Amino acid sequence: MATRERFGRVSVLGHAAACVTLSLALVGCSLPFGRSEQPLQATSEPKEIVLEDVGTEGAMPVAMDAMPEANYYGVGETEGWYEEVVPLNTEEYADLTEQGFVSTTTRPLSTISSDVDTASYANLRRMLRDGYDLDEIPDGAVRTEEMLNYFSYGYKTPKAGADDLFETTVHVGDCPWNDQTKLVTLGFATAPEAAEVTERGSNLVFLIDISGSMDEPDKLDLLKEAFEELVDHLDENDCVSIVTYANGEEVVLDGAKGTEGRKIMRAIRRLRADGFTNGEAGLRMAYDLAKDHYIEGGVNRIVMASDGDLNVGITSESDLHDFVDEQRETGIYLSVLGFGSGNYKDTKMETLADHGNGSYHYIDCIEEAERVLGTNLMANLVPLADDVKVQVEFNPAQVKAYRLIGYENRAMADEDFTNDERDAGDVGPSNQFTVAYEVALADSDLEVGTTDLKYGTGATGDASSDEWMTASVRYKPAAGGKVRQQEWVISQKDWQRDPGEDWRFQAGVIEFAMVLRDSEHVGTADYDSICELVGDPEANDRAEFLDLVGLALG
């Protein structure tokens, strides 16, 4: 997976032990683009430099030779001294290429893996609240499907006792930012029950990064607070283990009962951050421990909490991909909780979750911890359907072209839809995910490039039918049994002059994502149109969304 570092690396060698708390004094996660970077020059004699202490009165003197090995740049050199030292921003995000319109005569099928992650939205919220400008937000941090998934909608769910695990809700309306297209949203939802799995209990192994990079208030300290929320939702059927990793790995809790809340929290509160980040060793130990306590037919899941800065052992996305792919065969799921800023490695965190059969969430505040580990605990930790794939077939006689919105790193080969050996996303009970398409009908004036094929595609469509497309979902029930496939038809009758509040809000979220990415498809989307689509929100999370739009565009 291609990545980009927003800023270069500068290494400062010194005596880490003499300045353990330096990172707490260097507040401010974002270095503006275009600002010059100067490597700090080590000297033979310790000299004092002034570090900007953002948010407090005065400044803090620190001896240069006492600085830990880290990434900084110096400002205001005077006679070998720097007036200010600022941490470099070395966050990493995938280089995602936005998908354009596809001619249905060339390719009538669109196939993707499901995605129930929400990390992108919470991470963007952190950036905007920290004062990032639009040109400072990496395109790879803006994953539209995760922004849509963050919010709850009034989707239909399967009836109690039904064999099918999914129900879909279709909304179609005139596209707000392009008068030549329609906006189609497909909402997939699962039932709240997963009794067959939860009654057998949960085997949870928490893999916690306690390396030096986690020694920040928004990392290990916030993680400790988050666990308070989790412990309140455990019971006697749950088995909890904790593995930590830094220079080495250690089992700090082995198979405690979920009712032993005090014991679990004592182990968490004793954690201290220091050293390098050997994620590979920690992962291996966590999988071994999960195997030791494996519950047949129950929930068996590792939850990794880290800033993703793995710098010892396996460190590349491709190697992490291969490692967790191998472990997936054990029946143990791997979910990921991201923390922190400045050196956050989004690429590695997403790779681990995607290929470990788990979900990926970013924790930027205690309220988000309560949401992920409390309100949505069942949806995030309990498996219901594995290898969930979605395929949409468009009728070329009715649809000229389509554009899949988001899912840039979730696209699959069309033939993999029925290949049940091909891995895809996993979905829990009480869960939802949204797939959105911008669609140009046959009579649209939208111009779409096509390729003249010598032998043609045979994709002429059925002109006598009013069907626009057929959406199918294919999955393996986590409780066992045969692979299932469901399908729904979307036609002219699904188009509505007023497709509803959820659809309008989703359109506003998509517009915001396009503006953040400076999308070539942004059309008429802007601050005013987003606010108009969202309207007067009653739900707190939608009021928060408008606040973020105001921070970015207002």
Secondary structure, 3 states (H helix, E strand, C coil): CCEEECCCCCECCCCHHHHCCHHHHCCCCCCCCCCCCCCCCCCCCCCEEEEECCCCCCEEEEEHHHCCCCEEEEEEEECCEEEEEEECCCCEEECCCCCCCEECCCCCEEEEECCCCCHHHHHHHHHHHCCCCHHHCCHHHCCHHHHHHCCCCCCCCCCCCCCCCEEEEEEEEECCCCCCCEEEEEEEEECCCCHHHHCCCEEEEEEEECCHHHCCHHHHHHHHHHHHHHHCCCCCCEEEEEEEECCCEEEEEEEEECCCHHHHHHHHHCCCCCCCCEHHHHHHHHHHHHHHCCCCCCEEEEEEEECCCCCECCCCHHHHHHHHHHHHHHCCEEEEEEECCCCCEHHHHHHHHHHCCCCEEEECCHHHHHHHHHHCHHHHHCCCEEEEEEEEEECCCCEEEEEEECCCCCECCHHHHHCCCCCCEEECCCCEEEEEEEEEECCCCCCCCCCCCCCCCCCCCCCCCCEEEEEEEEEEECCCCCCEEEEEEEEHHHECCCCCHHHHHHHHHHHHHHHHHCCCCCCCCCHHHHHHHHCCCCCHHHHHHHHHHHHHHC
